[in-house]
Amino acid sequence: MNTSLSVITGRSEALLSCHACGLLTPCSSPDDVPAGHERCSRCGSALHMRYTDSLNRTWALLITAVILYIPANLLPITQTSSLGLTQDKTIMQGVIYFLQHGEWPIAVVIFTASILVPLLKMAVLLYLLISVQRGSSKRALERTKIYRIIEFIGRWSMIDIFVVVIMVALVQLGTLASIAAGEGALYFCAVVIITMFASASFDPRLIWDRCETDG
Amino acid sequence: MYDDAILQSVVVACPDCDLLNQVPELVPGDSAFCIRCNATLARNPKDGLERGLALTCTAAILFVVANVFPFLSFGMDGLVTHTTLVTGIVGLYNQGMVFVAAVVAVTIVIVPTLVLVGLMYLLFPLRSGRCLPGSELVIRWIIRMYAWNMVEVFMIGIVVAAVKLHTMAVLIPGLAAWSFMLLIFVFAWLSISVDVRVLWSRLEAAR
């Protein structure tokens, strides 16, 4: 775009980088190539200068996740029945239960994976989206790093869902004791999946595009 | 032996910041990073494809064991239940949690199976310089699916569930639990032993 800059990027040289194999393909202009119009000659993947509709898609998924996060925390994630008594527990009640019973390492694991990580992930995505849209060129390296962190940690939120699955499978002793998944599990599972899609649809190169146009 | 194109110097756009980097020739065991944002640009794993293939086969064997054998046995007042992975998924499905059951099935059973089968489909013939039809598609799908393999997260789930339940019953970890434990390390090792760029250059040479 601007040849006076010292920073040479794929975009400034009008080169499309294949997201699957890394091969560079020259294109006519540095502006986005519409989906499906050009394909990588080596691997056949569709080529884009940036992810298609990255900001809009990330916004849509993020807002959905924030909305679903509310029932995920308010509705019970497990339903324990023992000798005719049924007890519903939300994620936070589970954490408190373990704190009260002195099992603090488990309380910390569940709190981190189920409450802290999803919140952190949504907050970081919000910050990245707003900073990119405002055209900020500050702290690009730090923003890229936190993006990589949330990409990495997102999947670990699934711990609680897996714990529920295991307990459902194990504790099936009829009237004596049984555990069922609650409605909250459905919403929580959706939050994890949707935030994973949200961070995958965010293109970190957008963070750096602003730095180059600022010179 | 190491005649990959990855060893030749090549210009690559950083996947995270789009900076054009000159990636130098890589000695086996070396990696290249973006000079601006430090993203990993390329890796030349030691032992070429051999190590990746060995780890893929190891993971496949452990994975079969993890799915077939019970991972926890649960005893309470003389009643003992043995649980395999499939029992848990079927249990959720029967409770009407179809979506959650599907997500668990995809992340713990289907994706790891497809990734391992796909890697074997690529690596066995590539080892002798050949490739099977549809290899490009297989690599692209492996890249796309990789983040959805949650076997190691499941292992932590087993530990948490065991601690949760140990006060109310006797828990005996089964063969599958140990397999899951080993799979964490094998999958982690596998992901640094196979580099997609090496696969692409080998595939180009084989065509």
HADDOCK unambig.tbl for C-alpha pairs under 7 A between the chains (distance, minus, plus):
assign (segid A and resid 8 and name CA) (segid B and resid 19 and name CA) 6.09 0.50 0.50
assign (segid A and resid 8 and name CA) (segid B and resid 20 and name CA) 6.05 0.50 0.50
assign (segid A and resid 9 and name CA) (segid B and resid 13 and name CA) 6.86 0.50 0.50
assign (segid A and resid 9 and name CA) (segid B and resid 18 and name CA) 5.26 0.50 0.50
assign (segid A and resid 9 and name CA) (segid B and resid 19 and name CA) 4.17 0.50 0.50
assign (segid A and resid 9 and name CA) (segid B and resid 20 and name CA) 4.99 0.50 0.50
assign (segid A and resid 10 and name CA) (segid B and resid 13 and name CA) 5.70 0.50 0.50
assign (segid A and resid 10 and name CA) (segid B and resid 18 and name CA) 5.51 0.50 0.50
assign (segid A and resid 10 and name CA) (segid B and resid 19 and name CA) 6.32 0.50 0.50
assign (segid A and resid 10 and name CA) (segid B and resid 20 and name CA) 5.99 0.50 0.50
assign (segid A and resid 17 and name CA) (segid B and resid 13 and name CA) 6.18 0.50 0.50
assign (segid A and resid 20 and name CA) (segid B and resid 140 and name CA) 6.11 0.50 0.50
assign (segid A and resid 21 and name CA) (segid B and resid 196 and name CA) 6.92 0.50 0.50
assign (segid A and resid 21 and name CA) (segid B and resid 197 and name CA) 6.21 0.50 0.50
assign (segid A and resid 21 and name CA) (segid B and resid 200 and name CA) 6.59 0.50 0.50
assign (segid A and resid 22 and name CA) (segid B and resid 12 and name CA) 6.67 0.50 0.50
assign (segid A and resid 43 and name CA) (segid B and resid 136 and name CA) 5.52 0.50 0.50
assign (segid A and resid 106 and name CA) (segid B and resid 160 and name CA) 6.44 0.50 0.50
assign (segid A and resid 141 and name CA) (segid B and resid 37 and name CA) 5.93 0.50 0.50
assign (segid A and resid 156 and name CA) (segid B and resid 153 and name CA) 5.86 0.50 0.50
assign (segid A and resid 158 and name CA) (segid B and resid 153 and name CA) 6.98 0.50 0.50
assign (segid A and resid 159 and name CA) (segid B and resid 153 and name CA) 5.95 0.50 0.50
assign (segid A and resid 159 and name CA) (segid B and resid 154 and name CA) 6.49 0.50 0.50
assign (segid A and resid 159 and name CA) (segid B and resid 156 and name CA) 6.79 0.50 0.50
assign (segid A and resid 159 and name CA) (segid B and resid 157 and name CA) 5.15 0.50 0.50
assign (segid A and resid 160 and name CA) (segid B and resid 157 and name CA) 6.86 0.50 0.50
assign (segid A and resid 162 and name CA) (segid B and resid 154 and name CA) 5.88 0.50 0.50
assign (segid A and resid 162 and name CA) (segid B and resid 157 and name CA) 5.36 0.50 0.50
assign (segid A and resid 163 and name CA) (segid B and resid 157 and name CA) 4.81 0.50 0.50
assign (segid A and resid 163 and name CA) (segid B and resid 158 and name CA) 6.52 0.50 0.50
assign (segid A and resid 163 and name CA) (segid B and resid 160 and name CA) 6.64 0.50 0.50
assign (segid A and resid 163 and name CA) (segid B and resid 161 and name CA) 5.26 0.50 0.50
assign (segid A and resid 165 and name CA) (segid B and resid 88 and name CA) 5.41 0.50 0.50
assign (segid A and resid 165 and name CA) (segid B and resid 89 and name CA) 6.87 0.50 0.50
assign (segid A and resid 165 and name CA) (segid B and resid 92 and name CA) 6.83 0.50 0.50
assign (segid A and resid 166 and name CA) (segid B and resid 88 and name CA) 5.90 0.50 0.50
assign (segid A and resid 166 and name CA) (segid B and resid 158 and name CA) 6.92 0.50 0.50
assign (segid A and resid 166 and name CA) (segid B and resid 161 and name CA) 6.71 0.50 0.50
assign (segid A and resid 167 and name CA) (segid B and resid 161 and name CA) 6.50 0.50 0.50
assign (segid A and resid 168 and name CA) (segid B and resid 88 and name CA) 6.27 0.50 0.50
assign (segid A and resid 168 and name CA) (segid B and resid 91 and name CA) 6.51 0.50 0.50
assign (segid A and resid 169 and name CA) (segid B and resid 83 and name CA) 6.20 0.50 0.50
assign (segid A and resid 169 and name CA) (segid B and resid 87 and name CA) 5.78 0.50 0.50
assign (segid A and resid 169 and name CA) (segid B and resid 88 and name CA) 4.18 0.50 0.50
assign (segid A and resid 169 and name CA) (segid B and resid 91 and name CA) 5.98 0.50 0.50
assign (segid A and resid 170 and name CA) (segid B and resid 74 and name CA) 6.34 0.50 0.50
assign (segid A and resid 170 and name CA) (segid B and resid 81 and name CA) 6.47 0.50 0.50
assign (segid A and resid 170 and name CA) (segid B and resid 83 and name CA) 6.00 0.50 0.50
assign (segid A and resid 186 and name CA) (segid B and resid 100 and name CA) 5.98 0.50 0.50
assign (segid A and resid 189 and name CA) (segid B and resid 100 and name CA) 6.57 0.50 0.50
assign (segid A and resid 204 and name CA) (segid B and resid 16 and name CA) 5.35 0.50 0.50
assign (segid A and resid 204 and name CA) (segid B and resid 17 and name CA) 6.52 0.50 0.50
assign (segid A and resid 205 and name CA) (segid B and resid 16 and name CA) 5.31 0.50 0.50
assign (segid A and resid 205 and name CA) (segid B and resid 17 and name CA) 4.39 0.50 0.50
assign (segid A and resid 205 and name CA) (segid B and resid 18 and name CA) 6.00 0.50 0.50
assign (segid A and resid 208 and name CA) (segid B and resid 17 and name CA) 5.71 0.50 0.50
